[in-house]
Amino acid sequence: MPDQNPKQLHVNLFEMNCVSHITHGMWVHPDNNRHRFNDLSFWTELAQLLEHGALDAVFLADVIGAYDAFRGGPATALTEAVQIPSNDPLLVIPAMASVTRNLGFGATFSTTYEPPFAFARRMSTLDHLTKGRVAWNIVTSYLPNAARNFGHEDEVPHDHRYEIADEYLDVLYKLWEGSWDDDAVVLDREHRIYADPAKVRYIDHVGEHYKVKGPHLCQPSAQRTPLLYQATGSPAGIVFAGRHAEVVFTGGGTPEIVRRNIHEMREQARAQGRDPKGIKFIVGAGIITGRTDAEVQKKVEDYRRLLSVEGRLVHAQSGVDFTTYPRHVLVSELIERKVPGWEAIPPRFKPTQTVGEVLDQLAAITQGRHFVAGTPKVVADEIEKWLDVDGIDGINLLQYLSFDTARDFIELVVPELRRRGRFRESYRDGETLRERLFGAGQARLPADHFGARYRDPSRLREPAQPLRFAPSDASAHGPHTR
């Protein structure tokens, strides 16, 4: 008997304020609009399309450094436009919000190099302007060039970045949740009182990394704390997610690995006193669809022809230029010979592989389990497996063409998912982004979340309760170690 209440799919469009985000090389396609990323009209048109399709949000990735490990500098990244040039993701959100009523906006921002007080103000401003439709993707910045852009000689060690991030979040929760009472704004024109001073307070945070007086400069917004995303797979990141994340961007090559990753993070949430179901899980998904098999096949062939192997080597921060070695040579031979850059061979490239196998892997249109090319029924069948077998809650939809990837999904796949009860018929007008994920009436952090403790003003000056991470080799955990 069919499930009368099947799990519905959450969908973000995976974006970045740049030319080439993930599917490198595709910007040269004549139907692609990526060259328009500097134009405000690109973002407003995109937002209106996504709102028409009732997608959850546009998820904006970001980096604050160049990918410069490949060939010893940023030249290939610049030639291939691999996330350079790129612009600030936060600044396009108000424009998109102004032409939509319901679409959400997830923005990436790093905790490592900029102070929390100013960021708290920016996010509260966005939450006000969007009426609670904003999310923050928490990252700690993993590019060496990013560290050097902010005065460091090299990267801050991986797990130490998470220790800094943990205190960063502590400061933010105090500002967002505790500095203003819910009823601090009284708007009393007769007595000329806008806000009651007795209900606004300093936070007086003094910690290992930050000293912040407060008070928060913004009055309470719809969500106060924006919906919290995190991309992770490292041991430290999983512990951090257990305390802080509400939506985790995860992955895995098999259903078993995906389910294991989900289980580990839910157990970390339980260890932090949270409801394990208080975290949703999304994966990056490549979907190529069309009205006929022939149409799908043509798109796959066109995209495969344009994909850039060099662009993917740049994005992988590969120290070795595999394009310069014979295809039969083993990766292990390059390591044994200590060829230039051998120390920075990405862990996804196994010693048992040949150079040819590495290059073929990079040239493949599919880059993991969560990829499907087919007509809408084929795509919907696969998505149902992701939901029911893997146990995910949603996808970040990778783009091959802007705006054709999103338009194809909206026009072809969404109707099929709706027929199966797998996608919303419409938005609930006026809901916050957190309510869209967790239900009506849940606009704010749940009471069992770590940050909720600071709603009690007496707890603002409590000694910090920092997370401690067992030493780990973050490089062994693939791309989601940010």
Secondary structure, 3 states (H helix, E strand, C coil): CCCCCCCCCEEEEEEECECECCCCCHHHCCCCCHHHCCCHHHHHHHHHHHHHCCCCEEEEECCCCCCCCHHHCCHHHHHHCECCCECCCHHHHHHHHHCCCCCEEEEEEECCCCCHHHHHHHHHHHHHHCCCCEEEEEECCCCHHHHHHCCCCCCCCHHHHHHHHHHHHHHHHHHHHHCECCCCEEEECCCCEEECHHHECCCCEECCCCEECCCCCCCCCCCCCCEEEEECCCHHHHHHHHHHCCEEEECCCCHHHHHHHHHHHHHHHHHCCCCHHHCEEEEEEEEEECCCHHHHHHHHHHHHHHCCHHHHHHHCCCCCCHHHCCCCCEHHHHHHHCCCCHHHCCCCCCCCCEHHHHHHHHHCCCCCCCEEEECHHHHHHHHHHHHHHHCCCEEEECCCCCCHHHHHHHHHHHHHHHHCCCCCCCCCCCCCHHHHHHCCCCCCCCCCCHHHHHHCHHHCCCCCCCCCCCCCCHHHHCCCCC
